Each structure stands twice: as C-alpha cells, then as structure tokens.
C-alpha cells in the first residue's frame, strides 16, 4: 500500500490535486485495515497509519502543498529503503515506551 500512496503523492505533485484526496482515502483504508487486523486502534502499527492519515488530511488544508512533498519523500524512503520516519518518531513517544528487563 505504501507504493500506491507514493504513486498518488507523485501524481499530485505533477498536477492533479484530486490525487491528494486518494492519498487520504488510502490512508483511511489502512487505518481501518490495521484496526481490524490488530483488534486495537492504539496498536503501534495502527498508530503509524493514524499519523499518516492525519498528515494527509492536514496536507489537504495546506495551500502550498509542501507537506505533500515531505510525505512524498518520506514515503519514498519507506518504499525504496524500508526506513520509516513516522515510526522512528512514534517509537520515542512516551506512550510507546516499553519497560523491559529490570531497567
């Protein structure tokens, strides 16, 4: 699904603004999919999709579309290099800290 999102983001950057709506739609689909898969709306995999959906919706409000350019670059990192900036940020959030061992 990340590749589909990347295609829609790239298409939007080339001109057709309607493709940004498809980015939000694909992101919403992923949220629903991961809620059903994990059975929990706050599971880490689902949090990543919630964050991406939030960025997509917020990006629709940005007349400069700079957020979509940033999303395109970070999604390309996911597709081509398996590096997820959103995951790296979410892992550092206090609610995702796991206490392991005795430390």
C-alpha positions as CSV (number, residue, x, y, z in Angstrom):
1,X,0.0,0.0,0.0
2,X,2.9,2.4,0.5
3,X,3.8,2.1,-3.2
4,X,0.2,3.0,-4.1
5,X,0.4,6.0,-1.7
6,X,3.7,7.0,-3.3
7,X,2.2,6.9,-6.8
8,X,-0.8,9.1,-5.7
9,X,1.5,11.6,-4.0
10,X,3.8,11.8,-7.1
11,X,0.8,12.2,-9.3
12,X,-0.4,15.1,-7.1
13,X,2.9,16.8,-7.2
14,X,2.8,16.6,-11.0
15,X,-0.6,18.4,-11.1
16,X,-3.9,16.7,-10.4
17,X,-4.9,17.9,-7.0
18,X,-7.6,15.1,-6.7
19,X,-4.9,12.5,-6.2
20,X,-4.2,14.0,-2.7
21,X,-7.8,13.0,-1.8
22,X,-6.9,9.5,-2.8
23,X,-3.8,9.6,-0.5
24,X,-6.2,10.4,2.4
25,X,-8.6,7.7,1.2
26,X,-5.8,5.0,1.0
27,X,-4.6,6.2,4.5
28,X,-8.1,5.8,5.9
29,X,-8.4,2.4,4.4
30,X,-5.1,1.4,6.1
31,X,-6.3,2.7,9.4
32,X,-9.4,0.5,9.2
33,X,-7.4,-2.5,7.9
34,X,-5.0,-2.3,10.8
35,X,-7.7,-1.8,13.4
36,X,-9.4,-4.9,12.2
37,X,-6.1,-6.8,11.9
38,X,-4.8,-5.9,15.4
39,X,-8.2,-5.5,17.1
40,X,-6.9,-2.3,18.7
41,X,-7.0,1.2,17.5
42,X,-3.9,2.2,19.5
43,X,-1.6,-0.7,18.5
44,X,1.7,0.6,17.1
45,X,1.1,-0.4,13.5
46,X,-2.2,1.4,13.6
47,X,-0.7,4.5,15.2
48,X,1.6,4.8,12.2
49,X,-1.4,4.8,9.9
50,X,-3.3,7.2,12.1
51,X,-0.3,9.6,12.0
52,X,-0.1,9.3,8.2
53,X,-3.9,9.9,7.8
54,X,-3.6,13.0,10.0
55,X,-0.7,14.3,7.8
56,X,-2.7,13.6,4.7
57,X,-5.8,15.4,5.9
58,X,-3.8,18.3,7.3
59,X,-1.9,18.4,4.0
60,X,-5.2,19.0,2.2
61,X,-5.5,22.2,4.1
62,X,-2.1,23.4,3.1
63,X,-2.3,25.6,0.0
64,X,1.4,25.3,-0.7
65,X,1.3,21.5,-0.7
66,X,4.7,21.4,0.9
67,X,3.5,18.8,3.4
68,X,2.7,16.5,0.5
69,X,6.3,17.0,-0.8
70,X,7.6,15.9,2.6
71,X,5.2,13.0,2.6
72,X,6.4,12.0,-0.9
73,X,10.0,12.0,0.2
74,X,9.3,10.0,3.4
75,X,7.1,7.5,1.6
76,X,9.8,7.0,-1.0
77,X,12.1,6.2,1.9
78,X,9.6,3.5,3.0
79,X,9.2,2.0,-0.5
80,X,12.8,2.1,-1.6
81,X,14.9,1.8,1.7
82,X,12.4,0.4,4.3
83,X,13.1,3.5,6.5
84,X,10.0,4.9,8.3
85,X,10.4,8.4,9.7
86,X,6.9,8.3,11.3
87,X,7.7,5.1,13.1
88,X,11.0,6.4,14.3
89,X,9.2,9.5,15.8
90,X,6.3,7.4,17.3
91,X,8.7,5.0,19.0
92,X,10.0,7.9,21.0
93,X,6.6,8.9,22.3
94,X,6.0,8.3,26.0
95,X,3.0,6.0,25.5
96,X,5.2,3.7,23.3
97,X,8.0,3.2,25.9
98,X,8.2,-0.4,26.9
99,X,9.8,-1.4,30.2
100,X,12.0,-4.5,29.5
101,X,14.1,-6.4,31.9
102,X,14.8,-4.7,35.2
103,X,15.8,-1.3,33.9
